[in-house]
Amino acid sequence: MIHLVGLTHRQVELLDVLWDLDSAEEVQNFISDLSDRDQQECQTLMELLRLELLDQSINLLLSFKEANKVISKFTLGK
């Protein structure tokens, strides 16, 4: 689950629309129809989403690393 904190009502509206689009082409078409300010806002929001997904991926990998450490203690040796 993606969770961004401190968004304005307008930012949430933009993200809701972006989330409902089905392709990169639809996203580009939507953004190109916006004002310059909203285009920049969408670019910033999409970057925030990428960073949040990256953060979640790193945390998941770190949790697997910790789990593997624990599991390795119970691995039968030769």
Biopython code that builds the backbone (N, CA, C, O; Angstrom):
import numpy as np
from Bio.PDB.StructureBuilder import StructureBuilder

atoms = [
    (1, "MET", "N", (0.842, -1.172, 0.000)),
    (1, "MET", "CA", (0.000, 0.000, 0.000)),
    (1, "MET", "C", (0.888, 1.237, 0.000)),
    (1, "MET", "O", (1.858, 1.329, 0.753)),
    (2, "ILE", "N", (0.542, 2.165, -0.844)),
    (2, "ILE", "CA", (1.296, 3.410, -0.936)),
    (2, "ILE", "C", (0.617, 4.442, -0.047)),
    (2, "ILE", "O", (-0.599, 4.627, -0.096)),
    (3, "HIS", "N", (1.427, 5.108, 0.765)),
    (3, "HIS", "CA", (0.877, 6.102, 1.689)),
    (3, "HIS", "C", (1.732, 7.364, 1.618)),
    (3, "HIS", "O", (2.893, 7.364, 2.027)),
    (4, "LEU", "N", (1.142, 8.442, 1.091)),
    (4, "LEU", "CA", (1.817, 9.731, 1.059)),
    (4, "LEU", "C", (1.122, 10.659, 2.046)),
    (4, "LEU", "O", (-0.105, 10.760, 2.048)),
    (5, "VAL", "N", (1.890, 11.326, 2.872)),
    (5, "VAL", "CA", (1.357, 12.166, 3.937)),
    (5, "VAL", "C", (1.456, 13.638, 3.538)),
    (5, "VAL", "O", (2.392, 14.043, 2.849)),
    (6, "GLY", "N", (0.487, 14.428, 3.977)),
    (6, "GLY", "CA", (0.556, 15.871, 3.829)),
    (6, "GLY", "C", (0.160, 16.403, 2.470)),
    (6, "GLY", "O", (0.554, 17.510, 2.105)),
    (7, "LEU", "N", (-0.614, 15.636, 1.707)),
    (7, "LEU", "CA", (-1.038, 16.092, 0.388)),
    (7, "LEU", "C", (-2.210, 17.063, 0.498)),
    (7, "LEU", "O", (-3.032, 16.974, 1.409)),
    (8, "THR", "N", (-2.261, 17.983, -0.446)),
    (8, "THR", "CA", (-3.405, 18.886, -0.515)),
    (8, "THR", "C", (-4.578, 18.171, -1.179)),
    (8, "THR", "O", (-4.420, 17.102, -1.770)),
    (9, "HIS", "N", (-5.735, 18.771, -1.070)),
    (9, "HIS", "CA", (-6.927, 18.198, -1.717)),
    (9, "HIS", "C", (-6.703, 18.089, -3.223)),
    (9, "HIS", "O", (-7.077, 17.088, -3.834)),
    (10, "ARG", "N", (-6.101, 19.105, -3.821)),
    (10, "ARG", "CA", (-5.841, 19.098, -5.270)),
    (10, "ARG", "C", (-4.863, 17.990, -5.642)),
    (10, "ARG", "O", (-5.048, 17.329, -6.664)),
    (11, "GLN", "N", (-3.837, 17.774, -4.842)),
    (11, "GLN", "CA", (-2.872, 16.711, -5.108)),
    (11, "GLN", "C", (-3.548, 15.342, -5.053)),
    (11, "GLN", "O", (-3.271, 14.476, -5.882)),
    (12, "VAL", "N", (-4.423, 15.150, -4.088)),
    (12, "VAL", "CA", (-5.158, 13.888, -3.975)),
    (12, "VAL", "C", (-6.036, 13.691, -5.206)),
    (12, "VAL", "O", (-6.115, 12.587, -5.745)),
    (13, "GLU", "N", (-6.695, 14.757, -5.649)),
    (13, "GLU", "CA", (-7.530, 14.668, -6.856)),
    (13, "GLU", "C", (-6.698, 14.259, -8.069)),
    (13, "GLU", "O", (-7.101, 13.386, -8.837)),
    (14, "LEU", "N", (-5.537, 14.890, -8.238)),
    (14, "LEU", "CA", (-4.670, 14.553, -9.368)),
    (14, "LEU", "C", (-4.203, 13.099, -9.290)),
    (14, "LEU", "O", (-4.218, 12.386, -10.294)),
    (15, "LEU", "N", (-3.796, 12.666, -8.119)),
    (15, "LEU", "CA", (-3.350, 11.280, -7.957)),
    (15, "LEU", "C", (-4.483, 10.290, -8.207)),
    (15, "LEU", "O", (-4.252, 9.225, -8.780)),
    (16, "ASP", "N", (-5.694, 10.619, -7.791)),
    (16, "ASP", "CA", (-6.835, 9.742, -8.049)),
    (16, "ASP", "C", (-7.037, 9.550, -9.545)),
    (16, "ASP", "O", (-7.276, 8.435, -10.008)),
    (17, "VAL", "N", (-6.940, 10.643, -10.297)),
    (17, "VAL", "CA", (-7.096, 10.541, -11.752)),
    (17, "VAL", "C", (-5.954, 9.723, -12.344)),
    (17, "VAL", "O", (-6.187, 8.820, -13.147)),
    (18, "LEU", "N", (-4.728, 10.034, -11.953)),
    (18, "LEU", "CA", (-3.570, 9.310, -12.476)),
    (18, "LEU", "C", (-3.675, 7.817, -12.180)),
    (18, "LEU", "O", (-3.358, 6.988, -13.033)),
    (19, "TRP", "N", (-4.113, 7.480, -10.992)),
    (19, "TRP", "CA", (-4.201, 6.085, -10.571)),
    (19, "TRP", "C", (-5.211, 5.310, -11.414)),
    (19, "TRP", "O", (-5.046, 4.111, -11.643)),
    (20, "ASP", "N", (-6.261, 5.998, -11.877)),
    (20, "ASP", "CA", (-7.313, 5.345, -12.663)),
    (20, "ASP", "C", (-6.963, 5.177, -14.136)),
    (20, "ASP", "O", (-7.667, 4.467, -14.855)),
    (21, "LEU", "N", (-5.901, 5.807, -14.597)),
    (21, "LEU", "CA", (-5.512, 5.686, -15.994)),
    (21, "LEU", "C", (-4.839, 4.332, -16.224)),
    (21, "LEU", "O", (-4.211, 3.777, -15.322)),
    (22, "ASP", "N", (-4.980, 3.811, -17.443)),
    (22, "ASP", "CA", (-4.555, 2.438, -17.718)),
    (22, "ASP", "C", (-3.216, 2.289, -18.428)),
    (22, "ASP", "O", (-2.690, 1.180, -18.523)),
    (23, "SER", "N", (-2.661, 3.379, -18.925)),
    (23, "SER", "CA", (-1.403, 3.243, -19.659)),
    (23, "SER", "C", (-0.573, 4.515, -19.519)),
    (23, "SER", "O", (-1.072, 5.571, -19.130)),
    (24, "ALA", "N", (0.703, 4.381, -19.848)),
    (24, "ALA", "CA", (1.591, 5.544, -19.830)),
    (24, "ALA", "C", (1.114, 6.581, -20.836)),
    (24, "ALA", "O", (1.240, 7.783, -20.604)),
    (25, "GLU", "N", (0.570, 6.116, -21.950)),
    (25, "GLU", "CA", (0.058, 7.043, -22.961)),
    (25, "GLU", "C", (-1.111, 7.859, -22.400)),
    (25, "GLU", "O", (-1.185, 9.069, -22.617)),
    (26, "GLU", "N", (-2.014, 7.206, -21.687)),
    (26, "GLU", "CA", (-3.138, 7.927, -21.074)),
    (26, "GLU", "C", (-2.641, 8.945, -20.058)),
    (26, "GLU", "O", (-3.171, 10.053, -19.972)),
    (27, "VAL", "N", (-1.638, 8.576, -19.299)),
    (27, "VAL", "CA", (-1.064, 9.498, -18.316)),
    (27, "VAL", "C", (-0.482, 10.713, -19.024)),
    (27, "VAL", "O", (-0.732, 11.849, -18.621)),
    (28, "GLN", "N", (0.290, 10.477, -20.075)),
    (28, "GLN", "CA", (0.894, 11.584, -20.811)),
    (28, "GLN", "C", (-0.175, 12.483, -21.433)),
    (28, "GLN", "O", (-0.047, 13.707, -21.407)),
    (29, "ASN", "N", (-1.222, 11.884, -21.989)),
    (29, "ASN", "CA", (-2.306, 12.671, -22.581)),
    (29, "ASN", "C", (-3.005, 13.520, -21.532)),
    (29, "ASN", "O", (-3.301, 14.692, -21.764)),
    (30, "PHE", "N", (-3.268, 12.917, -20.370)),
    (30, "PHE", "CA", (-3.915, 13.657, -19.290)),
    (30, "PHE", "C", (-3.051, 14.835, -18.855)),
    (30, "PHE", "O", (-3.530, 15.964, -18.751)),
    (31, "ILE", "N", (-1.780, 14.562, -18.604)),
    (31, "ILE", "CA", (-0.872, 15.605, -18.125)),
    (31, "ILE", "C", (-0.716, 16.722, -19.152)),
    (31, "ILE", "O", (-0.657, 17.897, -18.788)),
    (32, "SER", "N", (-0.649, 16.361, -20.429)),
    (32, "SER", "CA", (-0.440, 17.386, -21.458)),
    (32, "SER", "C", (-1.623, 18.342, -21.580)),
    (32, "SER", "O", (-1.471, 19.456, -22.081)),
    (33, "ASP", "N", (-2.789, 17.917, -21.130)),
    (33, "ASP", "CA", (-3.975, 18.782, -21.171)),
    (33, "ASP", "C", (-4.075, 19.716, -19.963)),
    (33, "ASP", "O", (-4.957, 20.573, -19.921)),
    (34, "LEU", "N", (-3.193, 19.562, -18.992)),
    (34, "LEU", "CA", (-3.240, 20.369, -17.775)),
    (34, "LEU", "C", (-2.478, 21.687, -17.943)),
    (34, "LEU", "O", (-1.698, 21.862, -18.879)),
    (35, "SER", "N", (-2.724, 22.592, -17.019)),
    (35, "SER", "CA", (-1.938, 23.831, -16.976)),
    (35, "SER", "C", (-0.487, 23.487, -16.652)),
    (35, "SER", "O", (-0.195, 22.394, -16.167)),
    (36, "ASP", "N", (0.413, 24.418, -16.922)),
    (36, "ASP", "CA", (1.835, 24.195, -16.621)),
    (36, "ASP", "C", (2.037, 23.857, -15.152)),
    (36, "ASP", "O", (2.828, 22.978, -14.808)),
    (37, "ARG", "N", (1.319, 24.560, -14.297)),
    (37, "ARG", "CA", (1.450, 24.331, -12.851)),
    (37, "ARG", "C", (1.012, 22.918, -12.473)),
    (37, "ARG", "O", (1.697, 22.235, -11.713)),
    (38, "ASP", "N", (-0.144, 22.477, -13.012)),
    (38, "ASP", "CA", (-0.630, 21.131, -12.700)),
    (38, "ASP", "C", (0.244, 20.051, -13.345)),
    (38, "ASP", "O", (0.388, 18.960, -12.795)),
    (39, "GLN", "N", (0.823, 20.353, -14.503)),
    (39, "GLN", "CA", (1.756, 19.400, -15.111)),
    (39, "GLN", "C", (2.944, 19.171, -14.192)),
    (39, "GLN", "O", (3.351, 18.032, -13.962)),
    (40, "GLN", "N", (3.493, 20.250, -13.672)),
    (40, "GLN", "CA", (4.625, 20.144, -12.751)),
    (40, "GLN", "C", (4.215, 19.408, -11.477)),
    (40, "GLN", "O", (4.973, 18.599, -10.943)),
    (41, "GLU", "N", (3.018, 19.697, -11.003)),
    (41, "GLU", "CA", (2.499, 19.030, -9.800)),
    (41, "GLU", "C", (2.405, 17.521, -10.030)),
    (41, "GLU", "O", (2.786, 16.736, -9.161)),
    (42, "CYS", "N", (1.902, 17.117, -11.187)),
    (42, "CYS", "CA", (1.793, 15.689, -11.503)),
    (42, "CYS", "C", (3.165, 15.037, -11.587)),
    (42, "CYS", "O", (3.356, 13.924, -11.097)),
    (43, "GLN", "N", (4.115, 15.720, -12.202)),
    (43, "GLN", "CA", (5.478, 15.180, -12.279)),
    (43, "GLN", "C", (6.066, 14.991, -10.880)),
    (43, "GLN", "O", (6.703, 13.976, -10.598)),
    (44, "THR", "N", (5.848, 15.962, -10.022)),
    (44, "THR", "CA", (6.338, 15.873, -8.648)),
    (44, "THR", "C", (5.660, 14.731, -7.897)),
    (44, "THR", "O", (6.318, 13.978, -7.179)),
    (45, "LEU", "N", (4.355, 14.606, -8.062)),
    (45, "LEU", "CA", (3.612, 13.538, -7.390)),
    (45, "LEU", "C", (4.070, 12.164, -7.876)),
    (45, "LEU", "O", (4.212, 11.239, -7.077)),
    (46, "MET", "N", (4.298, 12.031, -9.166)),
    (46, "MET", "CA", (4.762, 10.743, -9.692)),
    (46, "MET", "C", (6.155, 10.411, -9.168)),
    (46, "MET", "O", (6.466, 9.244, -8.927)),
    (47, "GLU", "N", (6.990, 11.422, -8.992)),
    (47, "GLU", "CA", (8.314, 11.189, -8.405)),
    (47, "GLU", "C", (8.183, 10.761, -6.945)),
    (47, "GLU", "O", (8.907, 9.874, -6.494)),
    (48, "LEU", "N", (7.272, 11.380, -6.209)),
    (48, "LEU", "CA", (7.015, 10.955, -4.829)),
    (48, "LEU", "C", (6.555, 9.501, -4.780)),
    (48, "LEU", "O", (6.970, 8.742, -3.903)),
    (49, "LEU", "N", (5.703, 9.118, -5.716)),
    (49, "LEU", "CA", (5.242, 7.726, -5.780)),
    (49, "LEU", "C", (6.412, 6.778, -6.038)),
    (49, "LEU", "O", (6.530, 5.738, -5.391)),
    (50, "ARG", "N", (7.275, 7.145, -6.987)),
    (50, "ARG", "CA", (8.443, 6.301, -7.279)),
    (50, "ARG", "C", (9.339, 6.151, -6.053)),
    (50, "ARG", "O", (9.820, 5.059, -5.751)),
    (51, "LEU", "N", (9.555, 7.257, -5.357)),
    (51, "LEU", "CA", (10.398, 7.204, -4.157)),
    (51, "LEU", "C", (9.768, 6.351, -3.063)),
    (51, "LEU", "O", (10.467, 5.598, -2.385)),
    (52, "GLU", "N", (8.457, 6.462, -2.887)),
    (52, "GLU", "CA", (7.765, 5.654, -1.884)),
    (52, "GLU", "C", (7.836, 4.172, -2.240)),
    (52, "GLU", "O", (8.053, 3.334, -1.364)),
    (53, "LEU", "N", (7.656, 3.845, -3.510)),
    (53, "LEU", "CA", (7.761, 2.448, -3.937)),
    (53, "LEU", "C", (9.179, 1.917, -3.745)),
    (53, "LEU", "O", (9.366, 0.775, -3.328)),
    (54, "LEU", "N", (10.162, 2.737, -4.046)),
    (54, "LEU", "CA", (11.550, 2.342, -3.833)),
    (54, "LEU", "C", (11.822, 2.100, -2.353)),
    (54, "LEU", "O", (12.461, 1.114, -1.987)),
    (55, "ASP", "N", (11.342, 2.994, -1.514)),
    (55, "ASP", "CA", (11.511, 2.852, -0.068)),
    (55, "ASP", "C", (10.870, 1.558, 0.435)),
    (55, "ASP", "O", (11.458, 0.839, 1.243)),
    (56, "GLN", "N", (9.667, 1.272, -0.048)),
    (56, "GLN", "CA", (8.988, 0.044, 0.362)),
    (56, "GLN", "C", (9.756, -1.194, -0.106)),
    (56, "GLN", "O", (9.857, -2.182, 0.622)),
    (57, "SER", "N", (10.293, -1.133, -1.318)),
    (57, "SER", "CA", (11.061, -2.267, -1.849)),
    (57, "SER", "C", (12.317, -2.509, -1.028)),
    (57, "SER", "O", (12.650, -3.653, -0.717)),
    (58, "ILE", "N", (13.009, -1.443, -0.681)),
    (58, "ILE", "CA", (14.223, -1.574, 0.134)),
    (58, "ILE", "C", (13.879, -2.155, 1.499)),
    (58, "ILE", "O", (14.580, -3.043, 1.985)),
    (59, "ASN", "N", (12.823, -1.675, 2.115)),
    (59, "ASN", "CA", (12.422, -2.199, 3.423)),
    (59, "ASN", "C", (12.058, -3.671, 3.337)),
    (59, "ASN", "O", (12.364, -4.440, 4.248)),
    (60, "LEU", "N", (11.410, -4.070, 2.254)),
    (60, "LEU", "CA", (11.063, -5.474, 2.080)),
    (60, "LEU", "C", (12.316, -6.325, 1.926)),
    (60, "LEU", "O", (12.416, -7.397, 2.522)),
    (61, "LEU", "N", (13.270, -5.856, 1.133)),
    (61, "LEU", "CA", (14.520, -6.590, 0.966)),
    (61, "LEU", "C", (15.276, -6.704, 2.284)),
    (61, "LEU", "O", (15.845, -7.752, 2.588)),
    (62, "LEU", "N", (15.284, -5.637, 3.057)),
    (62, "LEU", "CA", (15.963, -5.680, 4.359)),
    (62, "LEU", "C", (15.286, -6.658, 5.301)),
    (62, "LEU", "O", (15.961, -7.344, 6.068)),
    (63, "SER", "N", (13.967, -6.734, 5.256)),
    (63, "SER", "CA", (13.269, -7.685, 6.125)),
    (63, "SER", "C", (13.573, -9.114, 5.697)),
    (63, "SER", "O", (13.669, -10.000, 6.545)),
    (64, "PHE", "N", (13.728, -9.356, 4.387)),
    (64, "PHE", "CA", (14.118, -10.694, 3.922)),
    (64, "PHE", "C", (15.523, -11.027, 4.389)),
    (64, "PHE", "O", (15.808, -12.167, 4.757)),
    (65, "LYS", "N", (16.399, -10.036, 4.375)),
    (65, "LYS", "CA", (17.769, -10.263, 4.826)),
    (65, "LYS", "C", (17.777, -10.678, 6.292)),
    (65, "LYS", "O", (18.478, -11.615, 6.674)),
    (66, "GLU", "N", (17.002, -9.985, 7.106)),
    (66, "GLU", "CA", (16.915, -10.333, 8.527)),
    (66, "GLU", "C", (16.308, -11.724, 8.712)),
    (66, "GLU", "O", (16.773, -12.504, 9.543)),
    (67, "ALA", "N", (15.273, -12.028, 7.938)),
    (67, "ALA", "CA", (14.633, -13.346, 8.038)),
    (67, "ALA", "C", (15.624, -14.434, 7.642)),
    (67, "ALA", "O", (15.685, -15.479, 8.289)),
    (68, "ASN", "N", (16.389, -14.201, 6.601)),
    (68, "ASN", "CA", (17.375, -15.196, 6.174)),
    (68, "ASN", "C", (18.453, -15.422, 7.222)),
    (68, "ASN", "O", (18.943, -16.541, 7.373)),
    (69, "LYS", "N", (18.831, -14.370, 7.951)),
    (69, "LYS", "CA", (19.802, -14.524, 9.044)),
    (69, "LYS", "C", (19.257, -15.487, 10.097)),
    (69, "LYS", "O", (19.962, -16.385, 10.557)),
    (70, "VAL", "N", (18.007, -15.290, 10.467)),
    (70, "VAL", "CA", (17.384, -16.144, 11.481)),
    (70, "VAL", "C", (17.266, -17.568, 10.962)),
    (70, "VAL", "O", (17.592, -18.517, 11.676)),
    (71, "ILE", "N", (16.809, -17.727, 9.739)),
    (71, "ILE", "CA", (16.629, -19.054, 9.160)),
    (71, "ILE", "C", (17.967, -19.779, 9.051)),
    (71, "ILE", "O", (18.033, -20.986, 9.283)),
    (72, "SER", "N", (19.026, -19.064, 8.704)),
    (72, "SER", "CA", (20.336, -19.698, 8.525)),
    (72, "SER", "C", (20.841, -20.320, 9.832)),
    (72, "SER", "O", (21.659, -21.240, 9.800)),
    (73, "LYS", "N", (20.373, -19.841, 10.948)),
    (73, "LYS", "CA", (20.768, -20.428, 12.231)),
    (73, "LYS", "C", (20.214, -21.835, 12.403)),
    (73, "LYS", "O", (20.738, -22.627, 13.187)),
    (74, "PHE", "N", (19.160, -22.137, 11.674)),
    (74, "PHE", "CA", (18.504, -23.436, 11.809)),
    (74, "PHE", "C", (18.790, -24.360, 10.636)),
    (74, "PHE", "O", (18.229, -25.452, 10.562)),
    (75, "THR", "N", (19.651, -23.942, 9.720)),
    (75, "THR", "CA", (19.997, -24.754, 8.558)),
    (75, "THR", "C", (20.932, -25.873, 9.009)),
    (75, "THR", "O", (21.886, -25.648, 9.753)),
    (76, "LEU", "N", (20.640, -27.057, 8.548)),
    (76, "LEU", "CA", (21.486, -28.204, 8.884)),
    (76, "LEU", "C", (22.782, -28.129, 8.110)),
    (76, "LEU", "O", (22.775, -27.920, 6.897)),
    (77, "GLY", "N", (23.871, -28.296, 8.790)),
    (77, "GLY", "CA", (25.170, -28.290, 8.138)),
    (77, "GLY", "C", (25.537, -29.670, 7.655)),
    (77, "GLY", "O", (24.875, -30.653, 7.989)),
    (78, "LYS", "N", (26.595, -29.746, 6.867)),
    (78, "LYS", "CA", (27.053, -31.037, 6.333)),
    (78, "LYS", "C", (27.940, -31.741, 7.322)),
    (78, "LYS", "O", (28.419, -32.841, 7.048)),
]
sb = StructureBuilder()
sb.init_structure("model")
sb.init_model(0)
sb.init_chain("A")
sb.init_seg("    ")
for serial, (resi, resn, name, xyz) in enumerate(atoms, 1):
    if name == "N":
        sb.init_residue(resn, " ", resi, " ")
    sb.init_atom(name, np.array(xyz, "f"), 0.0, 1.0, " ", f" {name:<3s}", serial, name[0])
structure = sb.get_structure()
